[in-house]
């Protein structure tokens, strides 16, 4: 997932940006499975905000784009 990690790393904390299936060169079905985890648990360094954008493929709806906000890395006080 190097493309995603590199893209997220370039964003400033609090920045809002879009991550799409096309950007990650993934099929809608693959991206949907990943995006559902991000919606429920958050992504690597970001949280999904708003309503994910969906597309219809063969009569089924799949998430194809999400808007996210970069979160800061929590520091352990130890």
C-alpha positions as a printed Julia matrix, in Angstrom:
78×3 Matrix{Float64}:
   0.0    0.0     0.0
   2.94   2.27   -0.67
   0.93   4.66   -2.85
  -1.52   5.29    0.01
   1.18   5.64    2.67
   3.15   8.11    0.55
   0.06  10.15   -0.24
  -1.08  10.33    3.4
   2.43  11.2     4.6
   2.5   14.3     2.34
  -0.66  15.72    3.95
  -0.59  18.07    6.93
  -2.37  17.16   10.14
  -6.04  18.15    9.87
  -5.97  18.23    6.05
  -9.06  16.95    4.27
  -8.5   15.0     1.08
 -10.01  12.33   -1.14
  -8.84   8.76   -1.61
 -10.31   6.89   -4.57
 -10.17   3.44   -6.11
  -8.74   4.97   -9.28
  -5.98   6.75   -7.34
  -4.9    3.46   -5.76
  -5.32   1.59   -9.06
  -7.83  -0.8    -7.52
 -11.09  -2.28   -8.78
 -14.21  -0.9    -7.1
 -14.84  -4.21   -5.34
 -11.32  -4.3    -3.84
 -11.46  -0.67   -2.77
 -14.92  -1.16   -1.24
 -13.64  -3.91    1.09
 -10.76  -1.71    2.25
 -12.88   1.44    2.56
 -15.45  -0.35    4.72
 -12.71  -1.08    7.26
 -11.63   2.57    7.14
 -15.21   3.74    7.74
 -15.58   1.48   10.79
 -12.09   1.64   12.31
 -10.27   4.53   10.65
  -7.44   4.28    8.18
  -3.68   4.39    8.55
  -3.25   7.98    9.75
  -6.71   9.28    8.8
 -10.41   9.1     9.59
 -13.22   8.94    7.04
 -15.56  11.93    7.17
 -18.86  12.42    5.43
 -20.66   9.9     3.24
 -18.55   7.63    1.0
 -19.24   7.92   -2.74
 -20.55   4.75   -4.31
 -20.75   3.39   -7.86
 -22.94   0.65   -9.29
 -21.16  -2.34  -10.83
 -23.35  -5.15  -12.17
 -26.25  -4.0   -10.0
 -24.25  -3.82   -6.75
 -23.13  -0.66   -4.95
 -19.44  -0.3    -4.1
 -17.55   2.51   -2.36
 -15.32   4.16   -4.95
 -14.2    7.32   -3.12
 -13.94   8.55    0.46
 -13.18  11.95    1.95
 -10.81  11.72    4.89
  -9.05  13.95    7.4
  -5.47  13.31    8.47
  -5.06  12.71   12.17
  -1.96  13.29   14.24
   0.07  10.41   15.54
  -0.69   9.86   19.2
   2.38   9.93   21.36
   2.68   7.62   24.34
   3.63   9.71   27.42
   6.26   7.17   28.56
